[in-house]
Amino acid sequence: ERERGRGGGEREREKEREREKEREREKERERKRERKREREKEREREREREREKQQQQRDIRKE
């Protein structure tokens, strides 16, 4: 009877470890998505700067 009680607790801890790992993986995925968004923003800013440069050059030629 007591043996079963201990075994059950072991399974519970095992499940808990699994959930913990799952949370860790989820956090990792979240960080990756975050970095991806950051890179996207960075590229967008880069394109914006390029457009502004070209616009300025066109303005200079007009004058």
PyMOL commands that place a pseudoatom at each C-alpha (Angstrom):
pseudoatom trace, name=CA, resn=GLU, resi=1, chain=A, elem=C, hetatm=0, pos=[0.000, 0.000, 0.000]
pseudoatom trace, name=CA, resn=ARG, resi=2, chain=A, elem=C, hetatm=0, pos=[2.699, 2.469, 1.004]
pseudoatom trace, name=CA, resn=GLU, resi=3, chain=A, elem=C, hetatm=0, pos=[4.792, 1.450, -2.018]
pseudoatom trace, name=CA, resn=ARG, resi=4, chain=A, elem=C, hetatm=0, pos=[2.060, 2.591, -4.369]
pseudoatom trace, name=CA, resn=GLY, resi=5, chain=A, elem=C, hetatm=0, pos=[1.908, 5.976, -2.618]
pseudoatom trace, name=CA, resn=ARG, resi=6, chain=A, elem=C, hetatm=0, pos=[5.594, 6.593, -3.189]
pseudoatom trace, name=CA, resn=GLY, resi=7, chain=A, elem=C, hetatm=0, pos=[5.359, 5.428, -6.802]
pseudoatom trace, name=CA, resn=GLY, resi=8, chain=A, elem=C, hetatm=0, pos=[2.494, 7.831, -7.432]
pseudoatom trace, name=CA, resn=GLY, resi=9, chain=A, elem=C, hetatm=0, pos=[4.555, 10.709, -6.056]
pseudoatom trace, name=CA, resn=GLU, resi=10, chain=A, elem=C, hetatm=0, pos=[7.393, 9.732, -8.394]
pseudoatom trace, name=CA, resn=ARG, resi=11, chain=A, elem=C, hetatm=0, pos=[5.058, 9.860, -11.392]
pseudoatom trace, name=CA, resn=GLU, resi=12, chain=A, elem=C, hetatm=0, pos=[3.828, 13.270, -10.255]
pseudoatom trace, name=CA, resn=ARG, resi=13, chain=A, elem=C, hetatm=0, pos=[7.390, 14.587, -10.038]
pseudoatom trace, name=CA, resn=GLU, resi=14, chain=A, elem=C, hetatm=0, pos=[8.090, 13.122, -13.478]
pseudoatom trace, name=CA, resn=LYS, resi=15, chain=A, elem=C, hetatm=0, pos=[5.052, 14.924, -14.916]
pseudoatom trace, name=CA, resn=GLU, resi=16, chain=A, elem=C, hetatm=0, pos=[6.163, 18.117, -13.173]
pseudoatom trace, name=CA, resn=ARG, resi=17, chain=A, elem=C, hetatm=0, pos=[9.630, 17.848, -14.747]
pseudoatom trace, name=CA, resn=GLU, resi=18, chain=A, elem=C, hetatm=0, pos=[7.997, 17.342, -18.148]
pseudoatom trace, name=CA, resn=ARG, resi=19, chain=A, elem=C, hetatm=0, pos=[5.845, 20.439, -17.674]
pseudoatom trace, name=CA, resn=GLU, resi=20, chain=A, elem=C, hetatm=0, pos=[8.929, 22.371, -16.568]
pseudoatom trace, name=CA, resn=LYS, resi=21, chain=A, elem=C, hetatm=0, pos=[10.826, 21.325, -19.714]
pseudoatom trace, name=CA, resn=GLU, resi=22, chain=A, elem=C, hetatm=0, pos=[7.820, 22.305, -21.824]
pseudoatom trace, name=CA, resn=ARG, resi=23, chain=A, elem=C, hetatm=0, pos=[7.739, 25.769, -20.207]
pseudoatom trace, name=CA, resn=GLU, resi=24, chain=A, elem=C, hetatm=0, pos=[11.481, 26.140, -20.895]
pseudoatom trace, name=CA, resn=ARG, resi=25, chain=A, elem=C, hetatm=0, pos=[11.015, 25.196, -24.550]
pseudoatom trace, name=CA, resn=GLU, resi=26, chain=A, elem=C, hetatm=0, pos=[8.114, 27.650, -24.807]
pseudoatom trace, name=CA, resn=LYS, resi=27, chain=A, elem=C, hetatm=0, pos=[10.276, 30.449, -23.362]
pseudoatom trace, name=CA, resn=GLU, resi=28, chain=A, elem=C, hetatm=0, pos=[13.038, 29.565, -25.836]
pseudoatom trace, name=CA, resn=ARG, resi=29, chain=A, elem=C, hetatm=0, pos=[10.589, 29.732, -28.759]
pseudoatom trace, name=CA, resn=GLU, resi=30, chain=A, elem=C, hetatm=0, pos=[9.328, 33.085, -27.465]
pseudoatom trace, name=CA, resn=ARG, resi=31, chain=A, elem=C, hetatm=0, pos=[12.888, 34.446, -27.330]
pseudoatom trace, name=CA, resn=LYS, resi=32, chain=A, elem=C, hetatm=0, pos=[13.518, 33.267, -30.895]
pseudoatom trace, name=CA, resn=ARG, resi=33, chain=A, elem=C, hetatm=0, pos=[10.340, 34.981, -32.109]
pseudoatom trace, name=CA, resn=GLU, resi=34, chain=A, elem=C, hetatm=0, pos=[11.422, 38.128, -30.274]
pseudoatom trace, name=CA, resn=ARG, resi=35, chain=A, elem=C, hetatm=0, pos=[14.844, 38.114, -31.950]
pseudoatom trace, name=CA, resn=LYS, resi=36, chain=A, elem=C, hetatm=0, pos=[13.191, 37.556, -35.330]
pseudoatom trace, name=CA, resn=ARG, resi=37, chain=A, elem=C, hetatm=0, pos=[10.919, 40.568, -34.798]
pseudoatom trace, name=CA, resn=GLU, resi=38, chain=A, elem=C, hetatm=0, pos=[13.950, 42.647, -33.798]
pseudoatom trace, name=CA, resn=ARG, resi=39, chain=A, elem=C, hetatm=0, pos=[15.801, 41.696, -36.980]
pseudoatom trace, name=CA, resn=GLU, resi=40, chain=A, elem=C, hetatm=0, pos=[12.708, 42.522, -39.049]
pseudoatom trace, name=CA, resn=LYS, resi=41, chain=A, elem=C, hetatm=0, pos=[12.471, 45.963, -37.441]
pseudoatom trace, name=CA, resn=GLU, resi=42, chain=A, elem=C, hetatm=0, pos=[16.185, 46.518, -38.044]
pseudoatom trace, name=CA, resn=ARG, resi=43, chain=A, elem=C, hetatm=0, pos=[15.852, 45.658, -41.753]
pseudoatom trace, name=CA, resn=GLU, resi=44, chain=A, elem=C, hetatm=0, pos=[12.824, 47.941, -42.006]
pseudoatom trace, name=CA, resn=ARG, resi=45, chain=A, elem=C, hetatm=0, pos=[14.812, 50.840, -40.510]
pseudoatom trace, name=CA, resn=GLU, resi=46, chain=A, elem=C, hetatm=0, pos=[17.658, 50.060, -42.938]
pseudoatom trace, name=CA, resn=ARG, resi=47, chain=A, elem=C, hetatm=0, pos=[15.294, 50.239, -45.933]
pseudoatom trace, name=CA, resn=GLU, resi=48, chain=A, elem=C, hetatm=0, pos=[13.844, 53.473, -44.565]
pseudoatom trace, name=CA, resn=ARG, resi=49, chain=A, elem=C, hetatm=0, pos=[17.313, 55.053, -44.376]
pseudoatom trace, name=CA, resn=GLU, resi=50, chain=A, elem=C, hetatm=0, pos=[18.046, 53.934, -47.955]
pseudoatom trace, name=CA, resn=ARG, resi=51, chain=A, elem=C, hetatm=0, pos=[14.815, 55.516, -49.211]
pseudoatom trace, name=CA, resn=GLU, resi=52, chain=A, elem=C, hetatm=0, pos=[15.613, 58.760, -47.424]
pseudoatom trace, name=CA, resn=LYS, resi=53, chain=A, elem=C, hetatm=0, pos=[19.114, 58.855, -48.938]
pseudoatom trace, name=CA, resn=GLN, resi=54, chain=A, elem=C, hetatm=0, pos=[17.751, 58.293, -52.438]
pseudoatom trace, name=CA, resn=GLN, resi=55, chain=A, elem=C, hetatm=0, pos=[15.062, 60.909, -51.837]
pseudoatom trace, name=CA, resn=GLN, resi=56, chain=A, elem=C, hetatm=0, pos=[17.696, 63.446, -50.758]
pseudoatom trace, name=CA, resn=GLN, resi=57, chain=A, elem=C, hetatm=0, pos=[19.808, 62.708, -53.817]
pseudoatom trace, name=CA, resn=ARG, resi=58, chain=A, elem=C, hetatm=0, pos=[16.771, 63.232, -56.066]
pseudoatom trace, name=CA, resn=ASP, resi=59, chain=A, elem=C, hetatm=0, pos=[16.069, 66.519, -54.275]
pseudoatom trace, name=CA, resn=ILE, resi=60, chain=A, elem=C, hetatm=0, pos=[19.679, 67.607, -54.797]
pseudoatom trace, name=CA, resn=ARG, resi=61, chain=A, elem=C, hetatm=0, pos=[19.510, 66.826, -58.531]
pseudoatom trace, name=CA, resn=LYS, resi=62, chain=A, elem=C, hetatm=0, pos=[16.287, 68.818, -58.902]
pseudoatom trace, name=CA, resn=GLU, resi=63, chain=A, elem=C, hetatm=0, pos=[17.899, 72.013, -57.633]
for i in range(1, 63): cmd.bond("trace and resi %d" % i, "trace and resi %d" % (i + 1))
show_as sticks, trace
zoom trace
